[in-house]
Amino acid sequence: MYRVLATLSIPIVLNSLIQTLYNLADGLWVSRLSSVHFAATAFVWPVNFLFISMGMGLSIAGTSLLSQLVGHKDFQRAKEYAAQLVAITLASSIVFTALGYLATPLVVRLMGATADLAHLAIIYLRITFLDLPFLYLFFNVNSMMHAQGDTVTPMLLSAGSAILNVILDPIFIFTLDWGIAGAAWATLVSRALLSIAGVVLLFGKRNRVRPDFRNFRPNPIILKEIVRVGLPSSIGQSGASLGFIVLNGFIASYGTATLAAYAMVNRITSLVMQPAMGMGQALTTIVGQNVGANQMDRVKEAFYKALRLTILVGVLGAIVCLLFDEPILTFFMQAKDDPAVIELGLTYLLFVSLSLPLMGIFSVFAGLYQGTGNTKYSMSMEVGRLWFVRLPMIWLFGHFTNWGSTGIWFSMSFSNAVVCLYGYWIYKKRPWQRSVLKLQTDEASETLGLAN
């Protein structure tokens, strides 16, 4: 099982690292303009992610449902699900792109941005909305490949796209003198080419669950199942995004330096925790296939071994961050116009490093619940962590203590501990053992009753 986890998760980790390069490349180049430019990219990210999360929910639904059908060896039905998934994904991405582009100025100002921060945030966010259809389409490619246990192909596609993005960033930002808009256009062009390559593979012969559009028409039954699994994930992701928008408002009230420090440390920790996050995504595929094959013992084995590996990664990551905190921060923050950013970043990095193992545990619980299609539990973890623990604590610390930004850093770490306890409570209750997908045999129907 360790070998299976490694085989599936390593390409996912590399893929996630590559995706992180999009943000890191933008951040490194934009930070050379000024700390305000850097803060603007972080300030609007939760808004963009709010719309991306809808596509991520559909992607999680695709991986969960398709992996169960693959494990059950029902490839014809998987092709039908794949076609419906692509259709609903493209339709929703076009709607969200138009809505996000038009609403950008209002949203940025409602978040409290003013002056240069508001101006730069609007420019950057509007352009990033234009790449939603391409990103959503690539989510479909990920779902279909991951459901079949192919995590290498999406990684290779992302690698080519990321390399192109890194090349285009300095050209668009400095050579063409497009500034912060150049960073957004570089990402858009890279993702557009990524999606084109993905479409070619999507309909290639190697894809055993390639979408079947012959005599296609919307299937209400399949769409209902996709929405039933995808909607809780989308709500969880979007609920988290809304929470981060509110969180950004709290952080921005302490000044641009605090916001920049927050963005900088988050990029560092997201890089460090990519192996643990990839393990959680790999677990979704392993759990889905084994649920479809009626192998619940292997589901539990995969969960426990993934848990051990992610805790190990979190502990090692924390040690590295604590031992080399200042060199790491100064590398990721290239602008020297605001030394307060580094000082604030050091404090935040201390708190978040202590909770890195908890972030890995959170990812494994989410992978388990998503793999069985019980995304309502991962949704409650996402939403509860922010809205019921983190944000109330930050508000209380801000109004009743003089901790300043330290109250924010403490609240973020403490909320990770609380959500892991909740995830363990759900695990012990075992409602997640009931698959939401009705597999079409008597033997499969027994799988649905395993919890009893």
Number of C-alpha atoms within 10 A of each C-alpha: 14 11 8 13 22 18 16 22 26 19 21 28 24 21 24 21 23 22 17 18 21 23 18 19 21 24 25 19 23 29 22 15 16 15 23 21 24 29 26 27 27 22 30 26 20 22 23 19 20 23 22 24 23 24 30 25 25 28 28 29 29 31 30 37 34 31 31 32 29 23 23 20 14 16 16 16 16 24 21 19 24 25 23 22 24 20 17 16 21 18 11 16 24 16 12 19 21 14 13 21 16 13 12 21 17 10 16 21 16 11 19 14 21 13 8 12 20 19 16 22 28 24 19 23 24 22 19 22 25 21 22 27 24 22 21 25 26 25 26 28 29 23 28 30 25 26 28 21 18 19 25 19 18 24 22 15 19 25 20 15 23 25 15 19 25 20 13 20 26 21 15 19 22 16 12 10 12 15 21 26 22 25 30 28 22 24 24 21 16 23 27 20 15 23 25 14 15 23 14 10 17 24 15 12 9 10 16 17 27 23 22 17 14 8 5 12 10 11 12 10 8 17 15 12 18 25 18 19 25 28 22 25 32 26 21 25 25 25 22 24 24 19 22 23 22 17 22 21 17 20 23 20 14 12 11 21 22 22 27 30 26 24 21 26 26 17 17 17 19 16 20 21 23 24 25 29 26 27 26 30 26 31 29 29 34 32 30 32 29 22 30 29 18 21 15 16 10 15 23 14 14 23 22 12 14 29 21 13 20 28 19 16 18 26 17 15 19 23 14 14 22 17 10 10 19 15 10 16 21 16 10 17 25 17 19 14 10 14 12 15 23 23 15 19 25 19 17 24 24 17 20 25 25 19 20 28 25 25 24 31 28 27 23 33 25 26 30 31 28 32 31 29 35 26 30 21 23 25 24 18 23 23 21 21 23 25 19 12 18 23 22 13 20 22 16 12 19 17 11 8 10 10 12 14 22 17 17 23 19 21 22 22 20 19 21 24 17 16 24 21 15 17 20 14 11 16 16 9 10 12 14 21 23 18 25 17 24 15 18 12 9 8 11 17 15 12 21 19 11 12 13 8
